[in-house]
């Protein structure tokens, strides 16, 4: 289906954008505590892209970085994980 709209002599596109995760990975990090001791932490880095639900066209790609507790509740990341499991048949 096309997202191009026509009215008189005007043509424009009207998309229904929804963010999708295209890549996610765990990133280890070492920070310093207030006493100067190293503290190991882990973050999740995701690459997100907007995809039109109607025609499948994509636009901008952006990255985000969050702690693992927040990433475990991120709806679009969890949808990507579920889609990956279904694709592999697990």
C-alpha positions as CSV (number, residue, x, y, z in Angstrom):
1,X,0.0,0.0,0.0
2,X,1.2,3.5,-0.8
3,X,1.5,6.3,1.7
4,X,1.4,9.0,-1.0
5,X,-1.7,11.2,-0.9
6,X,-3.1,13.1,-3.8
7,X,-5.4,16.1,-3.8
8,X,-5.9,18.3,-6.8
9,X,-2.4,18.9,-8.1
10,X,-0.7,18.3,-4.8
11,X,1.2,15.1,-3.8
12,X,2.6,14.4,-0.3
13,X,3.5,11.4,1.8
14,X,1.8,10.6,5.1
15,X,3.5,7.8,7.0
16,X,2.6,6.1,10.3
17,X,6.1,5.9,11.9
18,X,6.8,3.4,14.7
19,X,10.3,2.8,16.3
20,X,11.9,-0.6,15.8
21,X,15.2,-1.9,17.3
22,X,17.6,-3.1,14.7
23,X,20.5,-4.0,17.0
24,X,21.0,-4.4,20.7
25,X,24.1,-5.3,22.7
26,X,25.4,-5.3,26.3
27,X,28.2,-2.9,26.9
28,X,30.5,-3.3,30.0
29,X,31.6,-0.2,31.7
30,X,33.9,0.7,34.5
31,X,33.1,3.7,36.7
32,X,34.8,5.1,39.8
33,X,33.0,5.1,43.1
34,X,33.1,8.1,45.4
35,X,36.0,6.5,47.2
36,X,38.0,6.1,44.0
37,X,37.5,2.4,43.6
38,X,36.5,0.9,40.3
39,X,32.9,-0.3,39.9
40,X,31.9,-2.6,37.0
41,X,28.5,-1.9,35.5
42,X,26.7,-3.0,32.4
43,X,24.6,-0.9,30.0
44,X,22.5,-1.9,27.0
45,X,23.1,-0.1,23.7
46,X,20.3,-0.2,21.1
47,X,20.2,1.0,17.5
48,X,16.6,2.2,16.7
49,X,15.1,3.1,13.4
50,X,11.6,4.5,12.5
51,X,9.6,2.2,10.1
52,X,6.3,3.1,8.5
53,X,3.7,0.5,9.4
54,X,1.9,0.9,6.1
55,X,4.6,0.9,3.3
56,X,7.7,-0.2,5.2
57,X,9.8,2.9,4.4
58,X,12.5,3.7,6.9
59,X,13.9,7.0,8.2
60,X,16.4,8.2,10.7
61,X,18.5,5.8,12.8
62,X,19.5,6.7,16.3
63,X,21.3,5.0,19.1
64,X,20.4,4.9,22.8
65,X,22.2,3.8,25.9
66,X,20.5,2.8,29.1
67,X,21.1,0.7,32.2
68,X,20.1,-3.0,32.2
69,X,17.1,-2.5,34.6
70,X,15.5,0.0,32.2
71,X,16.4,-2.1,29.1
72,X,14.5,-5.1,30.6
73,X,11.3,-3.0,30.5
74,X,11.8,-1.3,27.2
75,X,8.8,-2.3,25.0
76,X,10.5,-1.9,21.6
77,X,13.6,-3.8,22.7
78,X,11.5,-6.7,24.1
79,X,9.6,-6.8,20.8
80,X,12.9,-7.1,18.9
81,X,14.0,-10.0,21.2
82,X,10.7,-11.8,20.7
83,X,10.9,-11.4,16.9
84,X,14.5,-12.7,17.0
85,X,13.4,-15.8,18.9
86,X,10.5,-16.5,16.5
87,X,12.8,-16.1,13.5
88,X,15.3,-18.7,14.9
89,X,12.5,-21.0,16.0
90,X,13.4,-21.0,19.7
